[in-house]
Amino acid sequence: MNSLETQVVFYDTHAHLDYADYAADMEQVLARARAAGVSRIITIGTSLTSSARAIELSERHPEIYAAVAWHPNEADQAPEDIRPALAEMAKHPKVVAIGETGLDYFYLPSARGAGTAEDDLRHKKCQARLFAQHLEVAAEAGLNCVIHQRSALADVLSQLAPFEQKLRVVFHCFGENASVARQLLAKNWLMSFTGIATFKNAQSVREALASIPLQNLMLETDCPYLAPVPNRGKRCEPAFLVDTARVIAQVKQCSMAELATATRANAHEFFRKF
């Protein structure tokens, strides 16, 4: 298949194209994505500076859109109140979501050998404050949220509870089991899958994937991370999304075209500025 018209077309709903990893060959990365049938990419901010770069990329490239946020792992470096800056960025016509935001207890200071239990508690409180500010901005701006969650599910669900009628969320880079998937499906939330679904040691992720209806799925690379098989270990890029999609289509027992149609429709509904 040599033209986009004859290809199955996918969206990469979570990439980090503002990273220095792509500074030298951005045009080639985008050309490979187009050739693979990946026609839209959302690049995700992880700080105010990163979010501004994401917006700039969206202005320069028609296939790129942006989400804006401050990553929870860097919460202790965030401004005391990030809401004014985020709210202003959210007005941009190509900013389609707030995120990635959430909680991450996997990389607490003590786990990095850089702190005590008291430092961990302080960092958790800082993450919670930052997460709350993101949710407030999203609700006020009429945008949905891209959620980062690692080893913090109960607290993430607790903070989301007051916003369940105000916005929808997608749990990006979903790597949990089918039991967690059922909890999220009960709220009609979405889950987005990366190259992890192709990894040999990720059978529990594929079992979760099998239990999730197509209308609750989206696809992402999370590039430059998590390159799927057969490119595992390399710098990931949006073109590799198709390798993940092939495995997901096998697990879901559907065609690539059916998967592409469903996940594009989900993205249009979720990222309403698309």
C-alpha positions as CSV (number, residue, x, y, z in Angstrom):
1,M,0.0,0.0,0.0
2,N,1.7,3.1,-1.2
3,S,-0.8,5.9,-0.6
4,L,-2.7,7.1,2.5
5,E,-6.0,6.5,0.7
6,T,-5.4,2.8,0.6
7,Q,-4.0,2.5,4.1
8,V,-5.7,1.9,7.4
9,V,-5.4,5.2,9.2
10,F,-4.5,5.5,12.9
11,Y,-4.0,8.3,15.4
12,D,-1.1,8.4,17.9
13,T,-2.9,9.9,20.9
14,H,0.2,10.2,23.2
15,A,3.7,11.2,22.1
16,H,6.5,13.4,23.3
17,L,7.7,14.9,20.1
18,D,8.9,18.0,21.9
19,Y,11.7,16.0,23.5
20,A,15.3,16.5,22.3
21,D,15.2,12.9,20.9
22,Y,13.5,14.3,17.8
23,A,15.3,17.6,17.3
24,A,17.6,16.3,14.5
25,D,15.0,14.4,12.4
26,M,11.5,15.7,13.1
27,E,10.6,16.0,9.4
28,Q,11.7,12.4,8.8
29,V,9.8,11.1,11.8
30,L,6.6,12.8,10.6
31,A,7.2,11.5,7.1
32,R,7.6,7.9,8.4
33,A,4.4,8.3,10.4
34,R,2.4,9.5,7.4
35,A,3.9,6.6,5.3
36,A,2.8,4.1,8.0
37,G,-0.8,5.6,8.0
38,V,-0.5,7.5,11.3
39,S,-2.3,10.8,10.3
40,R,-2.6,12.6,13.6
41,I,-0.4,12.8,16.7
42,I,-1.0,14.4,20.1
43,T,2.2,15.6,21.7
44,I,2.0,15.8,25.4
45,G,3.4,18.5,27.7
46,T,5.2,17.6,30.9
47,S,6.0,21.1,32.2
48,L,5.0,24.6,31.2
49,T,8.1,24.8,28.9
50,S,7.4,21.4,27.4
51,S,3.7,22.3,26.9
52,A,4.7,25.5,25.1
53,R,6.9,23.5,22.8
54,A,4.0,21.1,22.2
55,I,1.8,24.0,21.2
56,E,4.6,25.4,18.9
57,L,4.9,22.0,17.2
58,S,1.1,21.9,16.7
59,E,1.3,25.3,15.0
60,R,4.1,24.2,12.6
61,H,2.7,20.8,11.7
62,P,-1.0,20.3,10.7
63,E,-1.0,16.6,11.9
64,I,0.2,17.5,15.4
65,Y,-2.1,18.5,18.3
66,A,-1.1,19.3,21.9
67,A,-2.0,18.5,25.4
68,V,-0.7,20.6,28.3
69,A,0.3,19.8,31.8
70,W,3.0,19.4,34.4
71,H,4.0,15.8,35.0
72,P,3.5,14.4,38.6
73,N,7.0,13.1,38.9
74,E,8.2,16.7,38.7
75,A,5.5,18.0,41.0
76,D,7.9,19.5,43.5
77,Q,9.4,21.7,40.8
78,A,6.0,23.1,39.7
79,P,4.7,26.6,40.5
80,E,2.5,26.9,43.6
81,D,-0.5,27.6,41.3
82,I,-0.2,26.3,37.7
83,R,-3.9,27.1,36.9
84,P,-3.5,30.5,35.3
85,A,-0.8,29.3,32.9
86,L,-2.7,26.1,32.0
87,A,-6.0,27.9,31.5
88,E,-4.4,30.3,29.1
89,M,-2.8,27.5,27.1
90,A,-6.1,25.6,27.1
91,K,-7.6,28.3,24.9
92,H,-5.3,27.5,22.0
93,P,-7.3,25.9,19.2
94,K,-5.0,22.9,18.9
95,V,-4.8,22.1,22.6
96,V,-7.1,19.2,22.8
97,A,-6.7,18.0,26.4
98,I,-5.1,18.6,29.8
99,G,-2.5,16.0,30.6
100,E,-0.6,14.1,31.3
101,T,-1.6,14.5,34.9
102,G,-2.2,12.2,37.9
103,L,-0.2,10.5,40.6
104,D,3.0,8.4,40.5
105,Y,4.1,6.6,43.7
106,F,6.6,4.4,41.9
107,Y,9.3,7.1,41.7
108,L,9.0,8.6,45.1
109,P,12.1,10.1,46.6
110,S,12.9,7.1,48.8
111,A,12.6,4.8,45.8
112,R,15.3,6.9,44.0
113,G,17.5,6.8,47.1
114,A,17.0,10.5,47.5
115,G,14.7,10.8,50.6
116,T,12.9,9.5,53.6
117,A,9.3,8.4,54.3
118,E,8.6,12.0,55.3
119,D,9.9,13.2,51.9
120,D,7.7,10.7,50.2
121,L,4.6,12.0,52.0
122,R,5.5,15.6,51.2
123,H,5.9,14.6,47.5
124,K,2.6,12.8,47.5
125,K,0.9,15.9,48.9
126,C,2.6,18.0,46.2
127,Q,1.4,15.7,43.5
128,A,-2.2,15.7,44.8
129,R,-2.3,19.5,44.9
130,L,-1.0,19.7,41.3
131,F,-3.4,17.0,40.1
132,A,-6.3,18.9,41.6
133,Q,-5.3,22.1,39.8
134,H,-5.2,20.2,36.5
135,L,-8.7,18.8,37.0
136,E,-10.1,22.2,37.9
137,V,-8.6,23.8,34.7
138,A,-9.9,20.9,32.6
139,A,-13.4,21.2,33.9
140,E,-13.5,24.9,33.5
141,A,-12.0,24.7,30.0
142,G,-14.3,21.9,28.8
143,L,-11.4,19.6,28.1
144,N,-10.9,16.0,29.1
145,C,-7.9,14.7,31.0
146,V,-5.0,12.3,30.1
147,I,-4.2,10.4,33.3
148,H,-0.8,9.2,34.4
149,Q,-1.2,6.6,37.1
150,R,1.5,4.4,38.6
151,S,1.2,2.5,41.9
152,A,-1.4,5.1,43.0
153,L,-4.8,3.9,41.7
154,A,-6.9,4.3,44.8
155,D,-5.7,7.9,45.3
156,V,-6.2,8.7,41.7
157,L,-9.8,7.4,41.8
158,S,-10.4,9.4,44.9
159,Q,-9.3,12.6,43.4
160,L,-11.2,12.0,40.2
161,A,-14.5,11.3,42.1
162,P,-15.7,14.9,42.4
163,F,-15.1,15.4,38.6
164,E,-16.8,12.4,37.2
165,Q,-19.8,14.4,36.0
166,K,-17.6,17.2,34.7
167,L,-15.1,15.5,32.4
168,R,-13.9,12.2,31.0
169,V,-10.5,10.7,31.4
170,V,-8.2,8.3,29.5
171,F,-5.7,6.2,31.5
172,H,-2.7,6.4,29.2
173,C,-0.1,3.7,28.9
174,F,-2.5,1.2,30.5
175,G,-0.5,-1.6,32.1
176,E,-2.8,-3.0,34.7
177,N,-4.8,-6.2,34.8
178,A,-8.4,-7.0,33.9
179,S,-9.7,-6.3,37.4
180,V,-8.5,-2.7,37.2
181,A,-9.9,-2.4,33.7
182,R,-13.3,-3.4,35.0
183,Q,-13.1,-0.6,37.6
184,L,-12.5,1.9,34.9
185,L,-15.1,0.5,32.5
186,A,-17.7,0.9,35.2
187,K,-17.2,4.6,34.9
188,N,-17.0,4.5,31.1
189,W,-13.5,5.8,31.1
190,L,-11.0,5.0,28.3
191,M,-7.7,3.1,28.4
192,S,-4.9,3.7,25.9
193,F,-2.4,1.1,25.0
194,T,1.3,1.3,24.0
195,G,4.0,-1.1,22.8
196,I,3.8,-2.8,26.2
197,A,0.9,-4.8,24.7
198,T,3.4,-6.5,22.3
199,F,5.9,-7.4,25.0
200,K,6.4,-11.1,25.8
201,N,6.1,-10.6,29.6
202,A,2.8,-8.5,29.3
203,Q,0.2,-11.3,29.1
204,S,-1.8,-9.7,31.9
205,V,-2.0,-6.5,29.9
206,R,-3.3,-8.5,26.9
207,E,-5.8,-10.2,29.1
208,A,-7.0,-6.8,30.2
209,L,-7.1,-5.6,26.6
210,A,-9.3,-8.6,25.7
211,S,-11.9,-7.5,28.2
212,I,-12.2,-3.9,27.1
213,P,-14.8,-3.0,24.4
214,L,-13.5,-1.2,21.3
215,Q,-15.4,1.9,22.3
216,N,-13.2,2.3,25.4
217,L,-9.8,1.9,23.6
218,M,-7.3,4.3,22.2
219,L,-3.8,3.8,20.8
220,E,-0.5,5.6,21.6
221,T,3.2,5.2,21.4
222,D,4.3,7.3,24.4
223,C,7.4,7.8,22.3
224,P,10.3,8.0,22.7
225,Y,9.5,5.3,25.2
226,L,8.2,1.7,24.9
227,A,8.9,0.9,21.3
228,P,6.9,-2.2,20.4
229,V,8.2,-5.5,19.1
230,P,10.0,-5.8,16.7
231,N,11.7,-2.5,17.6
232,R,11.8,-2.9,21.3
233,G,14.8,-1.1,22.8
234,K,15.0,1.5,20.0
235,R,13.8,5.0,20.2
236,C,10.1,4.8,19.6
237,E,8.3,7.0,17.1
238,P,4.7,7.4,15.9
239,A,5.2,5.1,12.8
240,F,5.7,2.2,15.3
241,L,2.1,2.6,16.4
242,V,1.1,0.2,13.6
243,D,3.1,-2.6,15.1
244,T,1.2,-2.2,18.4
245,A,-2.1,-2.0,16.5
246,R,-1.4,-5.4,14.8
247,V,-1.1,-7.1,18.2
248,I,-4.1,-5.3,19.6
249,A,-6.2,-6.3,16.6
250,Q,-5.2,-9.9,17.1
251,V,-6.2,-9.8,20.8
252,K,-9.5,-8.1,20.0
253,Q,-10.1,-10.5,17.1
254,C,-10.9,-7.7,14.8
255,S,-9.5,-6.3,11.6
256,M,-7.0,-3.5,11.5
257,A,-9.6,-1.4,9.7
258,E,-12.1,-2.1,12.4
259,L,-9.6,-1.1,15.1
260,A,-8.6,2.0,13.3
261,T,-12.2,3.1,12.7
262,A,-13.1,2.6,16.4
263,T,-10.1,4.2,17.9
264,R,-10.3,7.2,15.6
265,A,-13.9,7.7,16.5
266,N,-13.0,7.4,20.2
267,A,-10.3,10.0,19.8
268,H,-12.7,12.5,18.0
269,E,-15.2,12.1,20.8
270,F,-12.7,12.4,23.6
271,F,-10.5,15.2,22.1
272,R,-13.3,17.4,21.0
273,K,-11.1,20.0,19.3
274,F,-9.9,17.4,16.8
